[in-house]
Amino acid sequence: MGGSFKISRAFGIEIKVHWTFFLLLIFFAFLGFQESGNVLGGVITATVVVALFVCVLLHEFGHALVAQRLGIEVPDITLLPIGGLARLKNLPEKPWDEVKIAIAGPLVNIVLAPVFFILAYLLGANLLAPPDLLSGLESLGQVLAYLGYINIALALFNLLPAFPMDGGRVLRGLLATRFGVVRATDISSSVGQFFAIAFFLFGLLSGQIILALIAVFIFFGASGEAQMVRQRELMRGLSVSDVMGTKPRTETVTPYHNFGQVLDSVLHGYQEDFPVVDEGGNLLGIVTRNEILAAAHSPDRYATVRDLMKTEVPTISPDADLFTDGYRILQESGLRALPVVQNGELVGMLTTDDVGQASLLRDLRKQQY
Ligand SMILES: [Zn+2]
């Protein structure tokens, strides 16, 4: 996620923090300072917030380590003011795997809660006192009791069936064993959006802005993932070469083409992005329609394609899987076309339109076999 930076690494997973998390820390440090009237009070309250987020981090590691065991790569975990996010390289294919991964996070909190309560009890804390973030200003025992309550709250909140939150993933996994993954995702996603609207209204009316923010994430997360699952099913079993535009039908340019020539191609042709190749057909980079049109405002600054082309371009092999590689790289790079390269040589282009047409190809195949 943009604006995040790495703070550590464990089990091969990068731990990142989003910069807005520090705003949250400063805010709570200020609250502690205001309440206690001294700087130490601010430091203590900020420390309690950090401890709370360590619990969130352990929750995410619950998901991540189970996912790893099931053979899914987890590149990173990011901490945001609204919670943590363990990023899975791909979604689990088997419904029960999804249930196991989803439930592992809240389970961590369910294990942590009694640990905190016992420690708090041993330190003589009043376990029945209402949990309060500023309890650190009273005693260490009271902080531990607070963390115990927070872990119970984390487990319960995450287990609500508000897809894509953990409880919603459990629901989707269970439904998928019966209805298949597409329908299960559609149902869970509708339930998730219903919860999101309820959270949003409740958050606004009760002044809990963080809850309202979480609701926005749930709402768009639910529809985004429903869309992604549908795409995955449409592209299942297809490789890049099944849908890509092949070399003879792809217009290429050399670094020595002048700016006017590529502008002409954009204005009068159908192709929007042009691979740049050398005499041997090896890929050197790409020029995109956006850059060409932007540069058209000051054409004198760009003599040739060389001045305009992008050289750091993701490429893909024709044998790569269309969904897990082609679609994902297109999405992540924000490009509309990816050069398809074999042994350094350009063999075609994969565009977002090609990906969109994958569903047609699938229907055709069904008729053939
Ligand atoms: Zn979770």
Boltz pocket constraint, residues with backbone or C-beta under 6 A from the ligand:
constraints:
  - pocket:
      binder: B
      contacts: [[A, 59], [A, 60], [A, 63], [A, 102], [A, 105], [A, 106], [A, 158], [A, 166]]
      max_distance: 6.0
